């Protein structure tokens, strides 16, 4: 390990309809694949607590997006 919590920095856009899959590598991490392997796949690995933090952040983001949409529609 290089002494950092984040090893690689990237900017990726994942649009609706993009295939997303996961596999459990071991008891403490998950590998996530976005796109099609061999064509346009982007893969990353999250340890358990990093996955938990991402899910919590995603839940908050969805609530905020839904709130903005409902205000714009109303």
KAGI-V926047 format. One record per residue. BURIAL is 1 if it has 16 or more other ideal C-beta (glycine too) atoms within 10 Angstrom, else 0. Layout:
burial
BURIAL
BURIAL
This chain:
burial
0
0
0
0
0
0
0
0
0
0
0
0
0
0
0
0
0
0
0
0
0
0
0
0
0
0
0
0
0
1
0
0
0
1
1
0
0
0
0
0
0
0
0
0
0
1
0
0
0
0
1
0
0
0
0
0
0
0
0
0
0
0
0
0
0
0
0
0
0
0
0
0
0
0
